[in-house]
Amino acid sequence: FFSHRLIKDNKQTTMPARTSKASKNGGGKEAANTKAAAVDTAAPVEEVEYAGSGDEVAEAGTRMASWDGPPTKKRHNGDTYYLAFILEGERFAIGDSAEFHGEEGDGEMLARMENMWEDCCGVMWIELIWYMQPEDLHCGRLATHGARELFETNRADETEVASVKRKVKVMARKDFDVLDGAGQEDADTYFCRYHYDSRTKKVLPLLTSVLKARVEGQYRNPRMGADRLLAFSGPASAACDATEGIPSARNVGLGPDEEDAAGGTSTEPQSKFDRASHMLQLSTVPKTLPCREEEQGQIRSVLREAITQGQIGGCIYISGVPGTGKTASVHAIIREMTRESEAGDIPPFSFIEVNCQRLPKPNALYSLLLQGITGKQAAPVQAATMLDSLFGSAANARQPTTVVLLDELDHLVTRKQTVLYNIFEWPTRTKANLVVLGVANTMDLPDRMLPRICSRLGLQRISFQPYLHTQLQEVISSRLAGLDAFDSVAIQLCARRVAAVSGDVRKALHICRHACDLARLDNADKVTLKHIEMAVKQLFANPYVAAMQTLSPTAQLLVLAALQAVEDSGEADVKIDEVTSRATDLSRALGRDAAPWSMVEASIATLFDMQLLAPRGANGCRADRCAPQVQADDVAFALKDDPVLGRMASTLA
């Protein structure tokens, strides 16, 4: 709890206590009890008193805080935003990291400052993004985790300046490695190389350039007009329109170089395990993309015809489960055709890539396309009108062909499907010079579209099937060509393990990278079967898998139904009635008798108790919605021995 005292004209007013929304790593732990006091508004200095317990209060004393620099923005609700503040003589700015006071037993509560402002009552606030230590991950601390390593999370909170304990430094791994022994053991120094999604339990690489920009204070916060999840591929530090909150658009050429994609370092890895890990990174662009020659040929022929002949548009719908090389194949073709265009073999063209999952709303796509094609910025409604005129004008017929890649296309589905209709209708115009490539993970998306949209898609539909174990083995071997770091039997085992679950090449590469780290720690000459087995166990053997395997068939169907409903709706939680209805339909489709309602209720209660489903509902009311707390990958791995449910779960992984 926080209590505030306003001192104005020598008159003291006691404010009601307010509760900080800070919680360690999103786990629901409240920040420690603190007091904040703001002094005379003419000199924005706040007397901050941290109220801990016992001796801690005596040590804390009164702490003086003031804003450093002029305000940057003032909102209608009275909040005034700043870039930095000074607390007890130390400067804290947006992008800095700090430790915050917590309850006894909480351990270190570390977070990065995303934003800071003063409310209408004169109280100084901070917006935070929490860091998580390896011990708090779902897999726990592994042998590959560093002693001073942190994971950036997607958990945001707001707390007062009073809760700041001390300033810490979080840097990129390559900057941390160049420190001497004393620097690496410094209690105020950490490094971060991964982003951890606490909801999906996924770990993603964190670009060194992005982390460096944050540490150097160059990071722009969403409240200040930047967008945390950019729809366009590329650096996360791109600017956006401050008035509309729409990410900036840009044309994408060949994409980042291999060394930039690998983390921004130009130092060539020395050991063979380092070189193998580098080549197994998802961000490393391979010279070839094997086992997808037929699908690439179909995409290439459509693009080449549209670019060379001009004024010929087209639409291609590309579908397949995650990790089958859909987007990577398009990128490989675009890189190849860009080189041909630079050599003069084909006419010039422009390429724009949009991740529809990161759009704030479907019609924001209009603004992105208008900015990417013309460089102009406009609101979605106005942008749609301008694009409609552009693709029908004679002047546009003389412009180079524009190729638009819409990744995660299913996130554009709405009730009226107006955005999808316009996007697939514009390429059919004679002077549009537009080719649209739609990529989605769902195979039945055209069946859910309105007939008028399906007619625009035509017959250009390409399906990417999951990789077979022989194909996965070829993909891994092609990346490791010339490196004597893996036993061939180890690669075969990894390929068979992944192919039996989902056929996702990303999982196979992840297992191999982790096996490289284990072999390095083991001082082994090569990655062997033992290292692959250990990597699979550490990465996939978690409590969720064991819990799924112990469930009754009714409960397993309910989990599958919940995952399907979440994927189709695009929301984090769904109605329980919808989950039970889907589970009943699945049971009938499998030829099973529908479970009695008493058994369904008992299964839902069990899933709540095991935290495989989280209840959602208004305070004091019975939960009417639920949110899956288990990943589709874990469900697929747990049910891999069931020929029916395992195949059904693999389509969601």
ABEGO torsion letter per residue (X at the ends): XBBBBBBBGGBBBBBBBBBBABBBGGAGBBBBBBBBBBBBAABBBBBBBBBBBEAAAAAAEBBBBBBBEBBABBBAAGBBBBABBBBGGBBBBBGBBBBBBBBBGAEBBBBBBABBBBBAAGBBBBBBBBBBBAAABAAEBBAABBAABBBBBABBBBBBAAABABBBBBBBAAAAAABBAAAAABAABBBBABBBBAAAGBBBBBBAAAAAAAAAGABBBAAAGBBABBABBEBAABBBBAAAGBBBBBBBBAEBBAAAAAGGBABBBABAAAAAAAAABAABBBABBBGAAAAAAAAAAAAAAAAAAEGBBEBBBBBEBBGAGAAAAAAAAAAAAAAAAAAGABBBBBBBBBBAAABABAAAAAAAAAAAAAGBBBBAAAAAAAAAAAAABAAAAABBBBBBBBBGAAAABBAAGAAAAAAAAAAABAAAGBBBBBBBABAAAAAABBAAAAAAAEABBBBBBBBBAAAAAAAAAAAABGBBABBAAAAAAAAAAAAAAAGBAAAAAAAAAAAAAAAAAAGBABBBAAAAAAAAAAAABBAAAAAAAABBAAAAAAAAAAAAAAAAAGBABBBAAAAAAAAAAAAAAAGBBBBBAAAAAAAAAAAAAAGABBBBEBBGBBBABBBBABBAAAAAAAAAABAAAAAAAAAAX
